[in-house]
């Protein structure tokens, strides 16, 4: 007889018992996962309490376990009966109250060192906060009105009597009918205030104090009203009116919105385009945001509709004061008609967005309002760009020949010692991401889509403020007529770059046939040189306020710039070699040099100038007027010659007295923070 075969141990299969806490309560268990991979049937415990079969461990490929599945008990947080398994193992009847949890005695893997990474998807929408319980479940998501009320009552401990319950019920019904539900996990270290703000942002809602009842009222910002029935605020009621309308250049033609994909439990995004805004701008301008509380496209549709109204239309904003006696119960979210004859406004619907502290002593309330964009009709202007649209519409392609790039030296007044303004325009096509990168350092700057044109006239050197000179251009990007207010012109809200000079301008006038006239010039902005410009030069219009244009720092004096633009169709890269210098290290030369002689004594006077990172930018919002007068970062060197040879003197002030023969030429220059290696230009006078 042969010898008996010995048993051979090939590994270990591990089992464990565990109570796995989830949260306070759940309505149902949607899925059980290991490493984000589903390990059970769909919706295994629809009522929140029950037993389901799930794969609870990871098997060895060579010697797999015979039974990797376990029976898992799920409790919804309302249980009072002890769990049988926990009781049998501990000898104590254990039932965790007000806690939803899982219990299993199951396989966890072959030859493992730790438990797998378990996770679940659970649902809780039944909060008991709305009069109609059916309204609390919106296609598997929670009703935002119920969630807000829950946060106030359960998390903040506010009495329900402090809330206007009817307003929450009305808003809950509206959100149920739209439908607009939200899904999220309160696992982040956020305060209740942050959750409330995010919910209100998502649903376009507001909270207001009703002074007549002293209760907090929930409001939804919608256009569901009859404009003819609105109460009127006009000159007889409003004082100190400040009215500002956004320019089209501050609007967006394409919106890219991220949300949570309910089926995949992961981030997804959708792109919407407004062809009407794109036609006016002449180029695509992208706005990116996220609504991660939203888990399906149905809830997202209404949010996007309102977002388009807010981001794609140049609505107006207002500030004014009204009497408390006239409007004793004014609330955030209220809609009124607004008229002002001097402003040329008649019966414009406005939405109250903010109220300042009541000035009880003066009997007035400070009001912040906007033109009510929620009542705007969009209809067919908005189109969703899905995968099929991106594949078939050439308007969303990127073609290398259509991308125009450029760069100009960044001025020292914007705190850039060695750097560039990267310039880029793509008049046709859609770039969802665009940046410029220094090829040697890898540093990047985000690119905005600039409007670009061709200069049709030569421009001569002129005065820094030139209200008489105009020049003509021919558009490459589509342009539109603009005219700045006097205040906007002084604050350089509109600017243009030609060669190495930046100018502010007051108006852009349509001459027809794609030709335009530019005038009302402020030249040499930010210390850029006022120079002559030849016909045919590129004319670049800043897509944003010049304060917001990004500069790109460079290390090399001759860097290669990489311009990278991409969308869902692909990516295009173009390069540009440029040459820089170290002029930005030099201080400004003194100015206003004067000389007074008395015999052999000469008194020299001058004006010192410094760089303030904004002073010569002429932006009165950034640097007070005159802040740079008489100041100096280093010292001034004075040079002259007499019969004995070359002479030098220095001064840290703005004057000096010297002895020198008649008809002596004096030259002065400044030495700044970067030392003798970078002297300023010289200025001279003969005395």
C-alpha positions in Angstrom: 0.0 0.0 0.0 1.2 3.5 -0.8 1.9 6.1 1.9 -0.9 8.4 2.8 -0.8 11.8 1.3 0.0 14.6 3.8 -2.2 17.7 3.9 -0.6 20.8 2.5 -1.5 24.2 3.8 -1.7 26.7 0.9 -3.1 29.8 2.6 -5.6 31.2 5.0 -9.2 32.4 4.5 -10.1 35.1 7.0 -13.5 35.7 8.6 -14.6 38.4 10.9 -17.5 39.9 12.8 -18.1 43.6 12.5 -20.6 46.3 13.2 -20.2 49.0 10.6 -21.7 52.4 11.5 -23.2 54.5 8.6 -25.0 57.6 9.9 -28.0 58.5 12.1 -30.8 57.1 9.9 -31.4 55.8 6.4 -34.5 55.1 4.3 -32.9 52.5 2.1 -29.5 50.9 1.3 -28.8 51.4 -2.4 -25.5 49.7 -2.8 -22.7 47.9 -1.0 -19.1 48.2 -2.4 -15.5 47.2 -2.0 -13.0 49.7 -3.5 -16.0 51.5 -5.1 -17.0 48.3 -7.0 -20.6 47.1 -6.4 -20.7 43.7 -4.6 -24.4 43.1 -4.3 -27.7 43.3 -6.1 -29.3 46.7 -6.9 -31.1 48.3 -4.0 -30.6 45.4 -1.6 -32.5 46.8 1.3 -35.3 49.1 0.0 -36.8 49.7 3.5 -33.5 50.3 5.3 -33.8 47.3 7.6 -33.2 43.7 6.4 -30.7 41.1 5.3 -28.9 41.0 2.0 -26.2 38.8 0.4 -23.0 40.5 -0.7 -19.4 39.6 -1.6 -17.5 40.8 1.4 -14.0 39.7 0.6 -11.3 39.5 -2.0 -10.3 36.0 -3.3 -6.8 34.8 -4.2 -6.5 34.0 -7.9 -4.5 30.8 -7.3 -6.4 29.4 -4.3 -9.8 31.1 -4.2 -12.1 30.6 -1.3 -15.2 28.4 -1.8 -17.6 31.0 -0.3 -16.6 34.7 -0.6 -20.2 35.8 0.2 -21.8 36.8 3.5 -25.2 37.5 4.8 -25.2 41.2 6.0 -27.8 42.6 8.3 -28.7 46.3 7.7 -30.5 48.5 10.4 -32.0 51.8 9.4 -31.4 53.7 12.7 -34.9 53.2 14.2 -34.2 49.7 15.5 -35.0 48.6 19.1 -34.4 44.8 18.8 -30.9 43.6 19.5 -28.8 42.1 16.7 -28.7 38.3 17.2 -25.1 37.8 16.1 -23.7 40.6 18.3 -25.7 39.3 21.2 -24.5 35.7 20.8 -20.8 36.8 20.7 -20.9 39.4 23.5 -23.5 38.0 25.7 -25.1 41.4 25.8 -28.3 42.4 23.9 -26.8 45.1 21.7 -28.9 47.5 19.6 -27.3 50.8 18.6 -30.2 53.3 18.7 -30.4 56.3 16.4 -27.6 54.9 14.3 -27.9 53.1 11.0 -25.4 50.3 10.7 -24.4 47.0 9.1 -23.5 43.7 10.9 -21.9 40.8 9.2 -19.9 37.7 10.1 -18.2 37.2 6.8 -15.3 36.3 4.6 -12.8 39.2 4.1 -10.2 37.5 1.9 -7.5 35.0 1.2 -4.1 35.8 2.8 -5.0 39.4 3.6 -3.5 41.7 6.1 -6.4 44.1 6.6 -10.1 44.5 6.0 -11.2 45.6 2.6 -12.2 49.2 1.9 -16.0 49.0 2.4 -18.4 51.7 1.4 -22.1 52.0 0.8 -24.6 54.2 -1.0 -27.6 55.0 1.3 -30.6 57.2 0.8 -32.4 59.3 3.3 -35.1 61.7 2.1 -37.9 61.1 4.7 -37.1 63.9 7.1 -40.6 64.7 8.4 -40.2 68.4 7.8 -42.9 69.2 5.2 -46.6 69.1 5.5 -46.9 66.8 2.6 -44.5 63.8 3.2 -44.8 62.8 -0.5 -42.9 66.0 -1.5 -39.8 65.0 0.5 -38.7 62.4 -2.1 -37.8 63.9 -5.5 -36.8 61.1 -7.8 -34.7 59.5 -5.1 -33.2 62.9 -3.9 -34.1 65.0 -0.9 -36.3 68.1 -1.1 -34.0 71.1 -0.5 -36.8 72.8 1.5 -37.0 69.8 3.9 -33.2 69.7 4.2 -33.0 73.4 5.1 -35.7 73.1 7.7 -33.9 70.0 9.1 -30.6 71.8 9.4 -32.3 74.7 11.3 -34.3 72.4 13.7 -32.1 69.3 14.2 -28.6 70.7 13.7 -28.9 74.3 15.0 -31.6 73.5 17.6 -33.9 76.3 16.3 -37.5 76.1 17.4 -39.9 75.3 14.6 -41.9 78.3 15.8 -39.0 80.5 14.5 -39.6 79.3 11.0 -42.4 80.3 8.6 -43.5 76.7 8.0 -46.0 77.6 5.3 -43.2 79.2 3.2 -41.0 76.1 3.5 -44.1 73.9 2.4 -44.8 76.2 -0.6 -41.1 76.1 -1.7 -41.1 72.4 -1.1 -44.0 71.9 -3.4 -42.5 74.1 -6.1 -39.2 72.2 -5.9 -41.1 68.8 -6.1 -42.9 69.9 -9.2 -39.9 71.4 -11.0 -38.3 68.8 -10.0 -35.2 69.8 -8.2 -33.8 67.5 -5.6 -30.4 67.3 -3.9 -28.1 64.5 -2.7 -25.0 64.9 -0.6 -23.2 63.5 2.5 -22.5 65.8 5.5 -19.1 64.2 6.0 -17.1 67.3 5.4 -16.1 69.7 8.2 -18.5 72.4 7.2 -20.6 74.5 9.4 -24.3 74.5 9.0 -24.1 78.0 7.6 -21.9 76.7 4.7 -24.4 73.9 3.9 -27.2 76.4 3.9 -25.4 78.7 1.5 -24.5 75.9 -0.9 -28.2 74.7 -0.9 -29.5 78.2 -1.6 -26.9 78.7 -4.4 -27.9 75.4 -6.0 -31.7 76.1 -5.9 -31.5 79.9 -6.4 -33.2 80.5 -3.1 -33.0 83.0 -0.2 -33.9 83.3 3.4 -35.6 86.4 4.7 -36.8 87.8 8.0 -40.5 88.6 7.9 -40.7 91.6 10.2 -44.5 91.3 10.5 -44.2 87.8 12.1 -40.6 87.8 13.3 -40.1 84.4 11.5 -37.6 83.2 8.9 -39.2 82.8 5.5 -37.9 80.7 2.6 -38.0 82.2 -0.8 -37.3 80.8 -4.3 -36.0 83.3 -6.9 -38.2 82.6 -9.9 -40.0 84.6 -12.6 -43.4 83.3 -11.7 -45.2 86.6 -11.2 -47.3 89.1 -13.2 -45.1 92.1 -13.9 -48.1 94.4 -14.3 -49.2 93.7 -10.7 -45.8 94.6 -9.1 -45.6 97.6 -6.7 -43.5 100.6 -8.0 -40.4 102.2 -6.7 -39.5 105.4 -8.4 -37.8 108.8 -7.8 -40.4 109.7 -5.2 -39.5 106.7 -3.1 -35.8 105.9 -3.8 -32.9 108.2 -3.0 -29.2 108.0 -3.6 -29.7 105.7 -6.6 -26.6 104.1 -8.0 -27.2 102.2 -11.2 -24.6 100.0 -13.0 -25.2 97.7 -16.0 -22.7 95.0 -16.9 -21.1 95.1 -20.3 -21.4 92.3 -22.7 -17.7 91.7 -22.3 -18.4 90.5 -18.7 -20.9 87.9 -20.0 -20.2 84.2 -21.0 -21.3 82.3 -24.1 -20.5 78.8 -22.9 -21.2 77.2 -19.5 -19.4 74.1 -18.3 -21.2 72.6 -15.3 -20.1 69.6 -13.1 -22.6 67.5 -11.3 -22.8 64.0 -9.7 -23.8 61.2 -12.0 -26.3 59.1 -10.0 -25.8 55.9 -12.0 -22.0 55.9 -11.8 -21.7 57.7 -8.4 -19.0 59.9 -9.9 -18.4 63.4 -11.2 -19.8 64.2 -14.6 -20.1 67.5 -16.6 -22.3 69.0 -19.2 -21.7 72.0 -21.5 -24.3 74.5 -22.5 -23.8 77.2 -25.2 -25.8 80.4 -25.8 -25.3 81.3 -29.5 -26.9 84.7 -29.0 -24.2 85.8 -26.5 -21.5 84.3 -28.7 -22.8 86.3 -31.7 -22.7 89.5 -29.7 -19.2 88.9 -28.2 -17.8 87.6 -31.4 -15.9 84.8 -29.6 -16.5 82.1 -27.0 -16.0 82.9 -23.4 -16.3 80.0 -20.9 -17.6 79.9 -17.3 -17.0 76.8 -15.2 -18.9 75.9 -12.0 -20.2 72.9 -10.2 -23.4 71.7 -8.5 -22.3 68.5 -6.9 -25.5 68.2 -4.8 -27.4 67.5 -8.1 -27.4 63.9 -9.2 -29.5 63.8 -12.4 -30.0 65.8 -15.6 -33.6 66.5 -14.8 -32.9 68.4 -11.6 -30.0 70.1 -13.4 -32.1 71.5 -16.3 -33.8 74.2 -14.3 -30.6 75.2 -12.5 -28.9 75.6 -15.9 -31.7 77.7 -17.3 -31.3 80.2 -14.4 -27.5 80.1 -14.6 -27.7 81.0 -18.3 -29.8 84.1 -17.4 -27.3 85.1 -14.7 -24.1 84.6 -16.7 -25.1 85.2 -20.4 -27.0 88.5 -20.0 -25.7 92.0 -19.0 -28.2 92.6 -16.3 -28.1 95.8 -14.2 -27.5 96.2 -10.4 -28.8 99.0 -8.2 -28.3 100.5 -4.8 -30.7 103.0 -3.2 -32.4 103.9 0.0 -36.1 103.9 0.8 -38.2 104.9 3.8 -39.0 102.4 6.4 -42.5 103.9 6.6 -43.1 103.3 2.9 -41.7 99.7 3.0 -42.0 98.4 6.5 -41.8 94.7 5.5 -39.3 94.8 2.7 -37.7 91.4 2.3 -34.9 89.7 0.3 -36.4 88.0 -2.7 -39.2 90.6 -3.2 -39.8 91.9 -6.8 -40.8 95.4 -7.6 -41.1 97.6 -10.7 -38.4 100.3 -10.8 -38.6 103.6 -12.8 -36.2 106.6 -12.9 -36.7 109.2 -15.6 -33.2 110.6 -15.4 -31.8 107.1 -16.0 -34.3 106.4 -18.7 -35.7 103.3 -16.8 -39.4 102.6 -16.9 -41.1 99.7 -15.0 -38.0 97.5 -15.0 -38.6 94.4 -12.7 -36.0 94.4 -10.0 -35.2 91.7 -7.3 -34.2 92.7 -3.8 -31.0 90.8 -3.1 -29.7 92.5 0.1 -30.8 94.9 2.8 -28.4 97.1 4.8 -28.8 97.8 8.5 -32.0 99.7 9.2 -31.1 103.3 9.8 -33.8 103.7 12.4 -32.6 107.2 13.3 -33.0 108.4 9.7 -36.0 106.1 8.9 -34.3 104.6 5.8 -33.2 101.2 4.6 -30.3 100.6 2.2 -31.3 98.3 -0.6 -29.2 96.2 -3.0 -31.1 95.0 -6.0 -30.6 93.6 -9.5 -32.6 93.7 -12.7 -34.7 90.5 -12.3 -32.9 88.1 -14.7 -35.1 85.2 -13.5 -38.0 86.5 -15.6 -36.0 86.6 -18.8 -37.2 84.3 -21.6 -34.4 82.2 -23.2 -36.3 79.6 -25.2 -34.3 78.5 -28.2 -31.1 80.5 -27.5 -29.6 77.8 -25.3 -28.4 74.5 -26.7 -26.9 71.6 -24.9 -23.5 70.4 -26.3 -23.4 66.7 -25.8 -21.0 64.3 -27.4 -22.9 64.2 -30.7 -22.9 68.0 -30.9 -19.2 68.2 -30.3 -18.6 65.7 -33.1 -20.7 67.4 -35.7 -20.6 71.1 -35.3 -17.5 72.9 -36.7 -18.2 75.9 -34.4 -16.8 73.8 -31.6 -13.7 72.6 -33.4 -10.3 74.1 -33.0 -8.2 74.8 -36.1 -4.5 75.7 -35.8 -4.7 78.3 -38.5 -7.6 80.1 -36.7 -5.6 80.5 -33.5 -3.7 83.8 -33.2 -1.0 84.2 -30.6 1.2 87.0 -29.5 3.1 88.4 -26.4 4.2 91.8 -25.2 6.6 92.6 -22.4 4.9 92.9 -19.1 5.4 96.3 -17.5 7.1 96.8 -14.1 4.1 98.7 -12.8 2.3 95.3 -12.6 5.2 94.0 -10.4 6.7 91.9 -13.2 10.4 92.4 -13.5 10.9 89.9 -16.4 7.7 88.6 -17.9 5.1 88.8 -20.6 1.5 89.4 -21.3 0.6 86.3 -23.3 -2.0 87.1 -26.0 -4.3 84.7 -27.7 -7.4 84.8 -29.8 -9.5 82.1 -31.4 -12.3 83.9 -33.3 -13.8 80.6 -34.4 -14.0 77.4 -32.4 -14.4 76.6 -28.7 -11.5 76.2 -26.3 -12.6 74.9 -22.9 -9.1 75.1 -21.5 -6.3 77.5 -22.6 -3.0 78.4 -21.0 0.5 79.8 -21.9 3.6 78.1 -20.5 7.2 79.2 -20.2 9.0 76.5 -22.0 12.0 76.6 -19.7 10.4 76.8 -16.2 7.0 75.2 -16.9 5.2 78.1 -15.2 1.7 78.7 -16.6 -0.8 81.6 -17.0 -4.5 81.0 -17.9 -5.4 82.5 -21.3 -8.6 84.5 -21.9 -9.9 84.7 -25.5 -8.9 88.2 -26.5 -10.6 90.1 -29.4 -8.1 91.0 -32.1 -8.1 93.4 -35.1 -5.7 94.9 -37.7 -4.6 98.5 -37.5 -5.6 100.5 -40.6 -3.9 103.7 -39.8 -0.4 104.7 -38.7 -0.3 106.0 -35.2 2.2 108.7 -34.2 3.8 109.4 -30.9 1.4 111.5 -28.9 0.4 112.9 -25.5 -0.4 110.6 -22.6 -4.0 111.8 -22.6 -5.1 112.3 -26.2 -8.8 113.2 -26.7 -8.3 114.3 -30.3 -6.5 111.4 -32.0 -8.5 108.4 -33.3 -7.5 105.4 -35.3 -9.3 102.8 -37.5 -9.1 99.0 -37.3 -10.5 96.1 -39.2 -11.9 93.3 -37.0 -10.6 89.7 -37.0 -12.7 88.7 -34.0 -16.2 90.0 -34.1 -16.5 93.3 -32.2 -19.3 95.4 -30.8 -19.8 99.1 -30.2 -18.8 100.4 -26.7 -18.6 103.7 -25.0 -17.2 104.1 -21.5 -18.7 106.3 -18.8 -16.3 109.1 -17.7 -15.6 107.2 -14.5 -15.1 103.9 -16.4 -12.7 105.6 -18.8 -10.7 107.1 -15.9 -10.5 103.7 -14.3 -9.2 102.1 -17.5 -12.1 99.6 -17.8 -11.4 99.3 -21.5 -7.9 98.8 -22.8 -6.0 97.8 -25.9 -2.5 96.7 -26.7 -0.5 97.5 -29.8 3.1 96.4 -30.2 4.6 97.2 -26.7 2.1 99.9 -25.7 -1.0 99.6 -23.7 -3.7 102.3 -24.1 -7.0 103.0 -22.5 -9.8 104.1 -24.8 -13.2 105.7 -24.4 -15.2 104.5 -27.4 -15.3 101.9 -30.2 -17.5 103.1 -33.0 -18.9 100.9 -35.7 -18.0 102.2 -39.2 -19.7 99.3 -41.0 -18.1 96.5 -43.0 -16.1 95.2 -40.1 -14.3 98.5 -39.6 -14.2 100.4 -36.4 -12.9 103.7 -35.0 -11.1 104.0 -31.6 -10.8 107.2 -29.7 -10.5 108.9 -26.3 -7.0 107.6 -25.6 -4.9 107.3 -22.5 -1.5 106.2 -23.7 1.5 104.6 -22.1 -0.5 102.7 -19.4 1.5 100.9 -16.7 4.8 102.5 -17.8 4.6 101.0 -21.3 6.4 103.2 -23.9 4.3 105.7 -25.9 5.4 104.8 -29.4 4.6 105.0 -33.1 2.6 102.1 -34.6 2.5 101.1 -38.3 -0.5 100.1 -40.3 -1.0 96.3 -40.3 -0.1 95.9 -36.6 -2.2 93.6 -34.5 -4.6 95.4 -32.1 -5.5 93.3 -29.0 -8.5 94.1 -26.8 -8.2 93.0 -23.2 -11.0 90.4 -22.5 -11.2 91.6 -18.9 -10.4 94.6 -16.8 -6.6 95.2 -17.2 -6.2 94.6 -13.4 -7.2 91.0 -14.0 -5.0 90.2 -17.1 -2.5 87.5 -16.1 1.2 88.0 -16.6 3.7 85.2 -17.1 7.0 85.4 -15.3 10.1 84.3 -17.3 13.6 83.4 -16.3 15.3 83.6 -19.7 15.7 86.7 -21.8 14.6 84.8 -24.9 12.0 82.3 -23.7 9.9 80.0 -25.9 6.2 80.3 -25.0 3.9 77.3 -25.4 0.2 78.1 -26.1 -2.0 75.1 -25.4 -5.7 75.1 -26.2 -8.0 72.1 -25.9 -11.6 70.9 -25.7 -13.3 67.6 -25.9 -12.3 67.3 -29.6 -8.6 67.4 -28.8 -5.6 69.7 -28.2 -3.6 72.2 -30.2 -0.2 73.6 -29.3 1.6 76.6 -30.8 4.9 78.1 -29.8 6.3 81.6 -29.9 9.9 82.7 -29.4 10.3 86.2 -27.9 13.1 88.5 -26.7 13.0 90.4 -23.4 15.3 92.8 -21.7 16.1 93.9 -18.1 14.6 97.4 -18.4 12.1 96.6 -15.7 15.0 96.4 -13.2 15.8 100.0 -13.9 14.2 102.8 -11.9 12.4 105.6 -13.6 14.6 108.6 -14.6 14.1 111.8 -12.7 11.9 114.4 -14.5 11.3 118.1 -14.5 15.0 119.0 -14.4 15.7 122.7 -13.8 18.8 124.8 -13.3 19.3 128.3 -11.8 22.8 129.9 -11.9 24.2 132.7 -9.7 27.8 133.3 -10.7 29.7 130.0 -10.4 27.0 128.5 -8.3 24.4 126.3 -10.0 21.2 125.1 -8.2 19.7 122.0 -9.8 16.1 120.8 -9.0 14.2 117.7 -10.3 11.3 115.4 -9.6 12.0 111.9 -8.3 9.8 109.1 -9.6 9.2 105.6 -8.3 7.4 102.4 -9.3 4.4 101.6 -7.1 3.0 98.7 -8.9 0.0 100.7 -10.0 0.9 104.4 -9.7 1.6 105.0 -13.4 -1.2 102.6 -14.2 -3.4 105.6 -13.4 -5.9 103.3 -11.6 -7.3 105.5 -8.9 -8.9 102.5 -7.3 -5.4 101.0 -6.6 -3.0 103.9 -5.9 -4.0 107.3 -4.6 -3.1 110.2 -6.8 0.3 111.7 -6.0 1.4 108.8 -3.9 4.6 108.6 -5.8 5.5 112.3 -5.8 8.8 113.2 -4.3 9.7 109.6 -3.3 12.9 107.8 -4.2 14.0 104.1 -3.8 17.8 104.8 -4.0 19.7 108.0 -4.9 20.4 110.3 -7.8 23.8 110.6 -9.5 24.8 114.0 -11.0 27.6 114.1 -13.6 29.4 117.1 -15.2 32.9 118.1 -16.3 35.2 121.1 -15.7 38.8 122.0 -16.5 40.0 119.5 -13.9 38.1 116.6 -15.4 34.9 114.5 -14.8 32.9 115.2 -11.6 30.1 113.3 -9.9 27.9 114.0 -6.9 24.9 112.1 -5.4 21.7 113.1 -3.7 18.9 111.3 -1.9 16.7 114.4 -2.3 15.3 116.4 -5.2 17.9 119.3 -5.4 21.6 120.0 -5.1 23.9 123.1 -5.3 27.2 122.9 -7.2 30.1 125.0 -8.4 30.7 124.8 -12.1 31.7 127.2 -15.0 29.1 128.6 -17.4 27.7 126.4 -20.1 28.3 123.2 -18.2 26.2 120.2 -19.2 24.7 118.4 -16.2 23.4 114.8 -16.6 21.4 113.0 -13.9 20.1 109.5 -13.4 18.7 107.4 -10.7 20.1 104.2 -9.0 17.3 102.1 -7.6 16.9 98.9 -5.5 18.8 96.8 -8.0 22.0 98.8 -7.8 24.6 100.2 -10.1 24.1 97.5 -12.7 20.7 98.9 -13.6 20.8 102.7 -13.8 17.9 104.7 -15.1 18.1 106.6 -18.4 19.8 110.0 -18.2 18.3 113.4 -18.5 20.5 116.5 -19.1 20.5 120.3 -18.9 23.0 123.0 -19.8 23.5 125.9 -17.3 
